[in-house]
Amino acid sequence: MYGINTLHIQIFLVFLYLKYFNNKINFSIMETLIIESEGAVLEQIKAYLKELKVNFKTKKKKELTVNKELVKLIQEAHEQKERGELITVDPMNIWESIR
């Protein structure tokens, strides 16, 4: 005889649910709106969304901070290159390029 496993039962239950309760299912497609703003404009947008009773989430964006010492080292390297004090190494021929 044929065995009934849990997958068959689950498929059957989904079929019954869709057949008898399909008229009560509401499908909606949600969209994501990304707004990048700050200060007073951002507060006005939030207030407007609250007034419309729209659910929203906020996420702070991390700013990239650069170490001032690193910037100084890079600038020094550019100046050395311009003065001819910096050499360029060919990775395919290292020993010849450093002589």
PDB file as gemmi writes it, atoms N, CA and C in Angstrom:
CRYST1    1.000    1.000    1.000  90.00  90.00  90.00 P 1                      
ATOM      1  N   MET A   1       0.833  -1.190   0.000  1.00  0.00           N  
ATOM      2  CA  MET A   1       0.000   0.000   0.000  1.00  0.00           C  
ATOM      3  C   MET A   1       0.876   1.251   0.000  1.00  0.00           C  
ATOM      4  N   TYR A   2       0.217   2.356  -0.268  1.00  0.00           N  
ATOM      5  CA  TYR A   2       0.926   3.615  -0.297  1.00  0.00           C  
ATOM      6  C   TYR A   2       1.030   4.175   1.118  1.00  0.00           C  
ATOM      7  N   GLY A   3       2.221   4.670   1.434  1.00  0.00           N  
ATOM      8  CA  GLY A   3       2.417   5.266   2.748  1.00  0.00           C  
ATOM      9  C   GLY A   3       2.180   6.770   2.700  1.00  0.00           C  
ATOM     10  N   ILE A   4       1.652   7.307   3.742  1.00  0.00           N  
ATOM     11  CA  ILE A   4       1.437   8.750   3.827  1.00  0.00           C  
ATOM     12  C   ILE A   4       2.499   9.303   4.772  1.00  0.00           C  
ATOM     13  N   ASN A   5       3.307  10.190   4.238  1.00  0.00           N  
ATOM     14  CA  ASN A   5       4.312  10.799   5.100  1.00  0.00           C  
ATOM     15  C   ASN A   5       3.912  12.236   5.415  1.00  0.00           C  
ATOM     16  N   THR A   6       4.718  12.907   6.217  1.00  0.00           N  
ATOM     17  CA  THR A   6       4.354  14.258   6.660  1.00  0.00           C  
ATOM     18  C   THR A   6       4.323  15.252   5.496  1.00  0.00           C  
ATOM     19  N   LEU A   7       5.132  15.039   4.464  1.00  0.00           N  
ATOM     20  CA  LEU A   7       5.120  15.937   3.323  1.00  0.00           C  
ATOM     21  C   LEU A   7       3.775  15.882   2.611  1.00  0.00           C  
ATOM     22  N   HIS A   8       3.226  14.667   2.437  1.00  0.00           N  
ATOM     23  CA  HIS A   8       1.920  14.537   1.799  1.00  0.00           C  
ATOM     24  C   HIS A   8       0.849  15.248   2.618  1.00  0.00           C  
ATOM     25  N   ILE A   9       0.911  15.113   3.914  1.00  0.00           N  
ATOM     26  CA  ILE A   9      -0.079  15.752   4.784  1.00  0.00           C  
ATOM     27  C   ILE A   9       0.047  17.275   4.690  1.00  0.00           C  
ATOM     28  N   GLN A  10       1.278  17.783   4.686  1.00  0.00           N  
ATOM     29  CA  GLN A  10       1.479  19.228   4.607  1.00  0.00           C  
ATOM     30  C   GLN A  10       0.958  19.772   3.280  1.00  0.00           C  
ATOM     31  N   ILE A  11       1.242  19.071   2.199  1.00  0.00           N  
ATOM     32  CA  ILE A  11       0.770  19.514   0.881  1.00  0.00           C  
ATOM     33  C   ILE A  11      -0.751  19.500   0.852  1.00  0.00           C  
ATOM     34  N   PHE A  12      -1.369  18.466   1.408  1.00  0.00           N  
ATOM     35  CA  PHE A  12      -2.820  18.358   1.444  1.00  0.00           C  
ATOM     36  C   PHE A  12      -3.430  19.502   2.258  1.00  0.00           C  
ATOM     37  N   LEU A  13      -2.830  19.832   3.396  1.00  0.00           N  
ATOM     38  CA  LEU A  13      -3.350  20.909   4.230  1.00  0.00           C  
ATOM     39  C   LEU A  13      -3.227  22.264   3.529  1.00  0.00           C  
ATOM     40  N   VAL A  14      -2.124  22.481   2.833  1.00  0.00           N  
ATOM     41  CA  VAL A  14      -1.968  23.724   2.076  1.00  0.00           C  
ATOM     42  C   VAL A  14      -3.015  23.795   0.974  1.00  0.00           C  
ATOM     43  N   PHE A  15      -3.264  22.672   0.293  1.00  0.00           N  
ATOM     44  CA  PHE A  15      -4.287  22.630  -0.753  1.00  0.00           C  
ATOM     45  C   PHE A  15      -5.658  22.978  -0.179  1.00  0.00           C  
ATOM     46  N   LEU A  16      -6.008  22.374   0.962  1.00  0.00           N  
ATOM     47  CA  LEU A  16      -7.304  22.675   1.584  1.00  0.00           C  
ATOM     48  C   LEU A  16      -7.401  24.141   1.990  1.00  0.00           C  
ATOM     49  N   TYR A  17      -6.331  24.648   2.559  1.00  0.00           N  
ATOM     50  CA  TYR A  17      -6.329  26.042   3.002  1.00  0.00           C  
ATOM     51  C   TYR A  17      -6.551  26.978   1.822  1.00  0.00           C  
ATOM     52  N   LEU A  18      -5.818  26.746   0.740  1.00  0.00           N  
ATOM     53  CA  LEU A  18      -5.955  27.606  -0.434  1.00  0.00           C  
ATOM     54  C   LEU A  18      -7.325  27.466  -1.092  1.00  0.00           C  
ATOM     55  N   LYS A  19      -7.877  26.256  -1.077  1.00  0.00           N  
ATOM     56  CA  LYS A  19      -9.163  26.027  -1.726  1.00  0.00           C  
ATOM     57  C   LYS A  19     -10.303  26.696  -0.961  1.00  0.00           C  
ATOM     58  N   TYR A  20     -10.303  26.568   0.358  1.00  0.00           N  
ATOM     59  CA  TYR A  20     -11.442  27.042   1.133  1.00  0.00           C  
ATOM     60  C   TYR A  20     -11.261  28.441   1.731  1.00  0.00           C  
ATOM     61  N   PHE A  21     -10.041  28.889   1.857  1.00  0.00           N  
ATOM     62  CA  PHE A  21      -9.820  30.195   2.482  1.00  0.00           C  
ATOM     63  C   PHE A  21      -9.163  31.189   1.528  1.00  0.00           C  
ATOM     64  N   ASN A  22      -9.118  30.869   0.258  1.00  0.00           N  
ATOM     65  CA  ASN A  22      -8.434  31.712  -0.719  1.00  0.00           C  
ATOM     66  C   ASN A  22      -9.053  33.104  -0.798  1.00  0.00           C  
ATOM     67  N   ASN A  23     -10.365  33.197  -0.630  1.00  0.00           N  
ATOM     68  CA  ASN A  23     -11.012  34.501  -0.736  1.00  0.00           C  
ATOM     69  C   ASN A  23     -10.669  35.403   0.447  1.00  0.00           C  
ATOM     70  N   LYS A  24     -10.089  34.854   1.492  1.00  0.00           N  
ATOM     71  CA  LYS A  24      -9.739  35.655   2.664  1.00  0.00           C  
ATOM     72  C   LYS A  24      -8.256  36.024   2.700  1.00  0.00           C  
ATOM     73  N   ILE A  25      -7.492  35.602   1.702  1.00  0.00           N  
ATOM     74  CA  ILE A  25      -6.060  35.894   1.669  1.00  0.00           C  
ATOM     75  C   ILE A  25      -5.850  37.187   0.895  1.00  0.00           C  
ATOM     76  N   ASN A  26      -5.149  38.115   1.500  1.00  0.00           N  
ATOM     77  CA  ASN A  26      -4.806  39.369   0.831  1.00  0.00           C  
ATOM     78  C   ASN A  26      -3.302  39.399   0.626  1.00  0.00           C  
ATOM     79  N   PHE A  27      -2.896  39.505  -0.615  1.00  0.00           N  
ATOM     80  CA  PHE A  27      -1.485  39.591  -0.926  1.00  0.00           C  
ATOM     81  C   PHE A  27      -1.142  41.060  -1.197  1.00  0.00           C  
ATOM     82  N   SER A  28      -0.041  41.505  -0.660  1.00  0.00           N  
ATOM     83  CA  SER A  28       0.405  42.856  -0.949  1.00  0.00           C  
ATOM     84  C   SER A  28       1.913  42.842  -1.155  1.00  0.00           C  
ATOM     85  N   ILE A  29       2.339  43.711  -2.003  1.00  0.00           N  
ATOM     86  CA  ILE A  29       3.763  43.816  -2.284  1.00  0.00           C  
ATOM     87  C   ILE A  29       4.261  45.080  -1.602  1.00  0.00           C  
ATOM     88  N   MET A  30       5.293  44.910  -0.799  1.00  0.00           N  
ATOM     89  CA  MET A  30       5.864  46.055  -0.102  1.00  0.00           C  
ATOM     90  C   MET A  30       7.085  46.544  -0.856  1.00  0.00           C  
ATOM     91  N   GLU A  31       7.319  47.819  -0.765  1.00  0.00           N  
ATOM     92  CA  GLU A  31       8.502  48.426  -1.372  1.00  0.00           C  
ATOM     93  C   GLU A  31       9.348  49.036  -0.273  1.00  0.00           C  
ATOM     94  N   THR A  32      10.620  49.157  -0.551  1.00  0.00           N  
ATOM     95  CA  THR A  32      11.537  49.812   0.364  1.00  0.00           C  
ATOM     96  C   THR A  32      11.910  51.160  -0.221  1.00  0.00           C  
ATOM     97  N   LEU A  33      11.757  52.183   0.567  1.00  0.00           N  
ATOM     98  CA  LEU A  33      12.090  53.537   0.158  1.00  0.00           C  
ATOM     99  C   LEU A  33      13.298  53.973   0.983  1.00  0.00           C  
ATOM    100  N   ILE A  34      14.384  54.303   0.318  1.00  0.00           N  
ATOM    101  CA  ILE A  34      15.599  54.717   1.010  1.00  0.00           C  
ATOM    102  C   ILE A  34      15.737  56.226   0.851  1.00  0.00           C  
ATOM    103  N   ILE A  35      15.739  56.913   1.989  1.00  0.00           N  
ATOM    104  CA  ILE A  35      15.870  58.367   1.995  1.00  0.00           C  
ATOM    105  C   ILE A  35      17.139  58.696   2.766  1.00  0.00           C  
ATOM    106  N   GLU A  36      18.049  59.395   2.122  1.00  0.00           N  
ATOM    107  CA  GLU A  36      19.278  59.798   2.796  1.00  0.00           C  
ATOM    108  C   GLU A  36      19.199  61.294   3.043  1.00  0.00           C  
ATOM    109  N   SER A  37      18.993  61.634   4.292  1.00  0.00           N  
ATOM    110  CA  SER A  37      18.869  63.034   4.662  1.00  0.00           C  
ATOM    111  C   SER A  37      19.332  63.198   6.099  1.00  0.00           C  
ATOM    112  N   GLU A  38      19.414  64.431   6.545  1.00  0.00           N  
ATOM    113  CA  GLU A  38      19.832  64.681   7.916  1.00  0.00           C  
ATOM    114  C   GLU A  38      19.232  65.992   8.390  1.00  0.00           C  
ATOM    115  N   GLY A  39      19.316  66.210   9.676  1.00  0.00           N  
ATOM    116  CA  GLY A  39      18.878  67.471  10.257  1.00  0.00           C  
ATOM    117  C   GLY A  39      17.382  67.681  10.233  1.00  0.00           C  
ATOM    118  N   ALA A  40      16.995  68.924   9.974  1.00  0.00           N  
ATOM    119  CA  ALA A  40      15.588  69.314  10.030  1.00  0.00           C  
ATOM    120  C   ALA A  40      14.753  68.616   8.962  1.00  0.00           C  
ATOM    121  N   VAL A  41      15.328  68.416   7.790  1.00  0.00           N  
ATOM    122  CA  VAL A  41      14.587  67.749   6.708  1.00  0.00           C  
ATOM    123  C   VAL A  41      14.225  66.327   7.123  1.00  0.00           C  
ATOM    124  N   LEU A  42      15.172  65.620   7.721  1.00  0.00           N  
ATOM    125  CA  LEU A  42      14.912  64.248   8.171  1.00  0.00           C  
ATOM    126  C   LEU A  42      13.819  64.223   9.234  1.00  0.00           C  
ATOM    127  N   GLU A  43      13.861  65.162  10.158  1.00  0.00           N  
ATOM    128  CA  GLU A  43      12.835  65.215  11.206  1.00  0.00           C  
ATOM    129  C   GLU A  43      11.460  65.506  10.618  1.00  0.00           C  
ATOM    130  N   GLN A  44      11.382  66.342   9.598  1.00  0.00           N  
ATOM    131  CA  GLN A  44      10.103  66.627   8.941  1.00  0.00           C  
ATOM    132  C   GLN A  44       9.567  65.389   8.235  1.00  0.00           C  
ATOM    133  N   ILE A  45      10.459  64.645   7.584  1.00  0.00           N  
ATOM    134  CA  ILE A  45      10.042  63.419   6.890  1.00  0.00           C  
ATOM    135  C   ILE A  45       9.514  62.408   7.893  1.00  0.00           C  
ATOM    136  N   LYS A  46      10.214  62.243   9.018  1.00  0.00           N  
ATOM    137  CA  LYS A  46       9.760  61.316  10.063  1.00  0.00           C  
ATOM    138  C   LYS A  46       8.398  61.727  10.609  1.00  0.00           C  
ATOM    139  N   ALA A  47       8.219  63.004  10.854  1.00  0.00           N  
ATOM    140  CA  ALA A  47       6.936  63.499  11.371  1.00  0.00           C  
ATOM    141  C   ALA A  47       5.817  63.240  10.372  1.00  0.00           C  
ATOM    142  N   TYR A  48       6.102  63.456   9.091  1.00  0.00           N  
ATOM    143  CA  TYR A  48       5.100  63.217   8.054  1.00  0.00           C  
ATOM    144  C   TYR A  48       4.721  61.736   7.976  1.00  0.00           C  
ATOM    145  N   LEU A  49       5.720  60.857   8.049  1.00  0.00           N  
ATOM    146  CA  LEU A  49       5.434  59.421   8.009  1.00  0.00           C  
ATOM    147  C   LEU A  49       4.628  58.978   9.229  1.00  0.00           C  
ATOM    148  N   LYS A  50       4.936  59.546  10.393  1.00  0.00           N  
ATOM    149  CA  LYS A  50       4.156  59.229  11.599  1.00  0.00           C  
ATOM    150  C   LYS A  50       2.721  59.701  11.448  1.00  0.00           C  
ATOM    151  N   GLU A  51       2.537  60.870  10.854  1.00  0.00           N  
ATOM    152  CA  GLU A  51       1.204  61.415  10.633  1.00  0.00           C  
ATOM    153  C   GLU A  51       0.392  60.512   9.703  1.00  0.00           C  
ATOM    154  N   LEU A  52       1.065  59.931   8.717  1.00  0.00           N  
ATOM    155  CA  LEU A  52       0.394  59.006   7.792  1.00  0.00           C  
ATOM    156  C   LEU A  52       0.237  57.603   8.374  1.00  0.00           C  
ATOM    157  N   LYS A  53       0.767  57.389   9.565  1.00  0.00           N  
ATOM    158  CA  LYS A  53       0.751  56.080  10.239  1.00  0.00           C  
ATOM    159  C   LYS A  53       1.462  55.021   9.405  1.00  0.00           C  
ATOM    160  N   VAL A  54       2.639  55.404   8.890  1.00  0.00           N  
ATOM    161  CA  VAL A  54       3.477  54.508   8.104  1.00  0.00           C  
ATOM    162  C   VAL A  54       4.564  53.957   9.025  1.00  0.00           C  
ATOM    163  N   ASN A  55       4.718  52.653   9.030  1.00  0.00           N  
ATOM    164  CA  ASN A  55       5.794  52.049   9.809  1.00  0.00           C  
ATOM    165  C   ASN A  55       7.115  52.281   9.094  1.00  0.00           C  
ATOM    166  N   PHE A  56       8.119  52.698   9.835  1.00  0.00           N  
ATOM    167  CA  PHE A  56       9.434  52.910   9.241  1.00  0.00           C  
ATOM    168  C   PHE A  56      10.509  52.603  10.264  1.00  0.00           C  
ATOM    169  N   LYS A  57      11.702  52.320   9.739  1.00  0.00           N  
ATOM    170  CA  LYS A  57      12.870  52.050  10.566  1.00  0.00           C  
ATOM    171  C   LYS A  57      13.960  53.028  10.178  1.00  0.00           C  
ATOM    172  N   THR A  58      14.764  53.402  11.148  1.00  0.00           N  
ATOM    173  CA  THR A  58      15.900  54.264  10.842  1.00  0.00           C  
ATOM    174  C   THR A  58      17.180  53.496  11.101  1.00  0.00           C  
ATOM    175  N   LYS A  59      18.182  53.822  10.343  1.00  0.00           N  
ATOM    176  CA  LYS A  59      19.479  53.166  10.463  1.00  0.00           C  
ATOM    177  C   LYS A  59      20.549  54.234  10.270  1.00  0.00           C  
ATOM    178  N   LYS A  60      21.415  54.352  11.232  1.00  0.00           N  
ATOM    179  CA  LYS A  60      22.471  55.357  11.134  1.00  0.00           C  
ATOM    180  C   LYS A  60      23.556  54.868  10.199  1.00  0.00           C  
ATOM    181  N   LYS A  61      24.053  55.773   9.394  1.00  0.00           N  
ATOM    182  CA  LYS A  61      25.101  55.463   8.429  1.00  0.00           C  
ATOM    183  C   LYS A  61      26.449  55.815   9.059  1.00  0.00           C  
ATOM    184  N   LYS A  62      27.363  54.876   9.021  1.00  0.00           N  
ATOM    185  CA  LYS A  62      28.679  55.121   9.583  1.00  0.00           C  
ATOM    186  C   LYS A  62      29.527  55.893   8.584  1.00  0.00           C  
ATOM    187  N   GLU A  63      30.178  56.899   9.070  1.00  0.00           N  
ATOM    188  CA  GLU A  63      31.064  57.705   8.245  1.00  0.00           C  
ATOM    189  C   GLU A  63      32.469  57.129   8.322  1.00  0.00           C  
ATOM    190  N   LEU A  64      33.160  57.185   7.234  1.00  0.00           N  
ATOM    191  CA  LEU A  64      34.540  56.718   7.187  1.00  0.00           C  
ATOM    192  C   LEU A  64      35.443  57.820   7.716  1.00  0.00           C  
ATOM    193  N   THR A  65      36.205  57.492   8.732  1.00  0.00           N  
ATOM    194  CA  THR A  65      37.154  58.464   9.266  1.00  0.00           C  
ATOM    195  C   THR A  65      38.553  57.987   8.912  1.00  0.00           C  
ATOM    196  N   VAL A  66      39.364  58.936   8.480  1.00  0.00           N  
ATOM    197  CA  VAL A  66      40.719  58.622   8.051  1.00  0.00           C  
ATOM    198  C   VAL A  66      41.690  59.174   9.086  1.00  0.00           C  
ATOM    199  N   ASN A  67      42.646  58.355   9.447  1.00  0.00           N  
ATOM    200  CA  ASN A  67      43.666  58.756  10.394  1.00  0.00           C  
ATOM    201  C   ASN A  67      44.506  59.874   9.776  1.00  0.00           C  
ATOM    202  N   LYS A  68      44.671  60.967  10.509  1.00  0.00           N  
ATOM    203  CA  LYS A  68      45.429  62.116   9.984  1.00  0.00           C  
ATOM    204  C   LYS A  68      46.886  61.760   9.713  1.00  0.00           C  
ATOM    205  N   GLU A  69      47.438  60.872  10.524  1.00  0.00           N  
ATOM    206  CA  GLU A  69      48.825  60.451  10.309  1.00  0.00           C  
ATOM    207  C   GLU A  69      48.965  59.686   8.989  1.00  0.00           C  
ATOM    208  N   LEU A  70      47.967  58.872   8.664  1.00  0.00           N  
ATOM    209  CA  LEU A  70      47.988  58.128   7.405  1.00  0.00           C  
ATOM    210  C   LEU A  70      47.940  59.088   6.216  1.00  0.00           C  
ATOM    211  N   VAL A  71      47.091  60.102   6.300  1.00  0.00           N  
ATOM    212  CA  VAL A  71      46.990  61.095   5.232  1.00  0.00           C  
ATOM    213  C   VAL A  71      48.334  61.800   5.063  1.00  0.00           C  
ATOM    214  N   LYS A  72      48.975  62.133   6.171  1.00  0.00           N  
ATOM    215  CA  LYS A  72      50.274  62.812   6.124  1.00  0.00           C  
ATOM    216  C   LYS A  72      51.334  61.929   5.463  1.00  0.00           C  
ATOM    217  N   LEU A  73      51.344  60.620   5.798  1.00  0.00           N  
ATOM    218  CA  LEU A  73      52.302  59.692   5.189  1.00  0.00           C  
ATOM    219  C   LEU A  73      52.078  59.560   3.687  1.00  0.00           C  
ATOM    220  N   ILE A  74      50.845  59.522   3.273  1.00  0.00           N  
ATOM    221  CA  ILE A  74      50.531  59.417   1.840  1.00  0.00           C  
ATOM    222  C   ILE A  74      50.972  60.673   1.103  1.00  0.00           C  
ATOM    223  N   GLN A  75      50.713  61.839   1.697  1.00  0.00           N  
ATOM    224  CA  GLN A  75      51.136  63.089   1.075  1.00  0.00           C  
ATOM    225  C   GLN A  75      52.662  63.156   0.959  1.00  0.00           C  
ATOM    226  N   GLU A  76      53.365  62.701   1.996  1.00  0.00           N  
ATOM    227  CA  GLU A  76      54.828  62.679   1.950  1.00  0.00           C  
ATOM    228  C   GLU A  76      55.322  61.755   0.838  1.00  0.00           C  
ATOM    229  N   ALA A  77      54.662  60.604   0.688  1.00  0.00           N  
ATOM    230  CA  ALA A  77      55.054  59.665  -0.368  1.00  0.00           C  
ATOM    231  C   ALA A  77      54.853  60.286  -1.746  1.00  0.00           C  
ATOM    232  N   HIS A  78      53.765  61.024  -1.945  1.00  0.00           N  
ATOM    233  CA  HIS A  78      53.539  61.702  -3.228  1.00  0.00           C  
ATOM    234  C   HIS A  78      54.621  62.741  -3.497  1.00  0.00           C  
ATOM    235  N   GLU A  79      54.998  63.478  -2.465  1.00  0.00           N  
ATOM    236  CA  GLU A  79      56.048  64.489  -2.625  1.00  0.00           C  
ATOM    237  C   GLU A  79      57.390  63.835  -2.956  1.00  0.00           C  
ATOM    238  N   GLN A  80      57.690  62.712  -2.280  1.00  0.00           N  
ATOM    239  CA  GLN A  80      58.935  61.988  -2.573  1.00  0.00           C  
ATOM    240  C   GLN A  80      58.932  61.469  -4.004  1.00  0.00           C  
ATOM    241  N   LYS A  81      57.799  61.009  -4.476  1.00  0.00           N  
ATOM    242  CA  LYS A  81      57.694  60.512  -5.855  1.00  0.00           C  
ATOM    243  C   LYS A  81      57.963  61.646  -6.840  1.00  0.00           C  
ATOM    244  N   GLU A  82      57.399  62.824  -6.565  1.00  0.00           N  
ATOM    245  CA  GLU A  82      57.604  63.980  -7.443  1.00  0.00           C  
ATOM    246  C   GLU A  82      59.074  64.405  -7.463  1.00  0.00           C  
ATOM    247  N   ARG A  83      59.765  64.293  -6.329  1.00  0.00           N  
ATOM    248  CA  ARG A  83      61.174  64.672  -6.258  1.00  0.00           C  
ATOM    249  C   ARG A  83      62.091  63.578  -6.795  1.00  0.00           C  
ATOM    250  N   GLY A  84      61.535  62.407  -7.116  1.00  0.00           N  
ATOM    251  CA  GLY A  84      62.328  61.306  -7.642  1.00  0.00           C  
ATOM    252  C   GLY A  84      63.016  60.482  -6.559  1.00  0.00           C  
ATOM    253  N   GLU A  85      62.615  60.650  -5.321  1.00  0.00           N  
ATOM    254  CA  GLU A  85      63.214  59.910  -4.211  1.00  0.00           C  
ATOM    255  C   GLU A  85      62.544  58.557  -3.978  1.00  0.00           C  
ATOM    256  N   LEU A  86      61.455  58.308  -4.636  1.00  0.00           N  
ATOM    257  CA  LEU A  86      60.700  57.072  -4.461  1.00  0.00           C  
ATOM    258  C   LEU A  86      60.882  56.213  -5.703  1.00  0.00           C  
ATOM    259  N   ILE A  87      61.150  54.928  -5.530  1.00  0.00           N  
ATOM    260  CA  ILE A  87      61.330  54.057  -6.692  1.00  0.00           C  
ATOM    261  C   ILE A  87      60.088  53.195  -6.897  1.00  0.00           C  
ATOM    262  N   THR A  88      59.876  52.831  -8.124  1.00  0.00           N  
ATOM    263  CA  THR A  88      58.771  51.948  -8.473  1.00  0.00           C  
ATOM    264  C   THR A  88      59.327  50.552  -8.692  1.00  0.00           C  
ATOM    265  N   VAL A  89      58.719  49.566  -8.038  1.00  0.00           N  
ATOM    266  CA  VAL A  89      59.185  48.183  -8.127  1.00  0.00           C  
ATOM    267  C   VAL A  89      58.288  47.419  -9.079  1.00  0.00           C  
ATOM    268  N   ASP A  90      58.920  46.739 -10.044  1.00  0.00           N  
ATOM    269  CA  ASP A  90      58.195  45.889 -10.982  1.00  0.00           C  
ATOM    270  C   ASP A  90      58.007  44.523 -10.323  1.00  0.00           C  
ATOM    271  N   PRO A  91      56.776  44.100 -10.046  1.00  0.00           N  
ATOM    272  CA  PRO A  91      56.565  42.825  -9.359  1.00  0.00           C  
ATOM    273  C   PRO A  91      56.999  41.610 -10.188  1.00  0.00           C  
ATOM    274  N   MET A  92      57.109  41.782 -11.489  1.00  0.00           N  
ATOM    275  CA  MET A  92      57.533  40.672 -12.337  1.00  0.00           C  
ATOM    276  C   MET A  92      59.055  40.555 -12.387  1.00  0.00           C  
ATOM    277  N   ASN A  93      59.756  41.632 -12.028  1.00  0.00           N  
ATOM    278  CA  ASN A  93      61.206  41.642 -12.079  1.00  0.00           C  
ATOM    279  C   ASN A  93      61.731  42.462 -10.892  1.00  0.00           C  
ATOM    280  N   ILE A  94      61.526  41.932  -9.694  1.00  0.00           N  
ATOM    281  CA  ILE A  94      61.822  42.678  -8.469  1.00  0.00           C  
ATOM    282  C   ILE A  94      63.300  43.041  -8.367  1.00  0.00           C  
ATOM    283  N   TRP A  95      64.184  42.077  -8.546  1.00  0.00           N  
ATOM    284  CA  TRP A  95      65.622  42.322  -8.298  1.00  0.00           C  
ATOM    285  C   TRP A  95      66.210  43.322  -9.270  1.00  0.00           C  
ATOM    286  N   GLU A  96      65.763  43.325 -10.494  1.00  0.00           N  
ATOM    287  CA  GLU A  96      66.281  44.284 -11.460  1.00  0.00           C  
ATOM    288  C   GLU A  96      65.771  45.705 -11.188  1.00  0.00           C  
ATOM    289  N   SER A  97      64.539  45.794 -10.663  1.00  0.00           N  
ATOM    290  CA  SER A  97      63.941  47.120 -10.472  1.00  0.00           C  
ATOM    291  C   SER A  97      64.466  47.821  -9.202  1.00  0.00           C  
ATOM    292  N   ILE A  98      65.076  47.095  -8.261  1.00  0.00           N  
ATOM    293  CA  ILE A  98      65.564  47.753  -7.045  1.00  0.00           C  
ATOM    294  C   ILE A  98      67.051  48.057  -7.094  1.00  0.00           C  
ATOM    295  N   ARG A  99      67.726  47.724  -8.174  1.00  0.00           N  
ATOM    296  CA  ARG A  99      69.167  47.996  -8.277  1.00  0.00           C  
ATOM    297  C   ARG A  99      69.430  49.426  -8.612  1.00  0.00           C  
TER     298      ARG A  99                                                      
END                                                                             
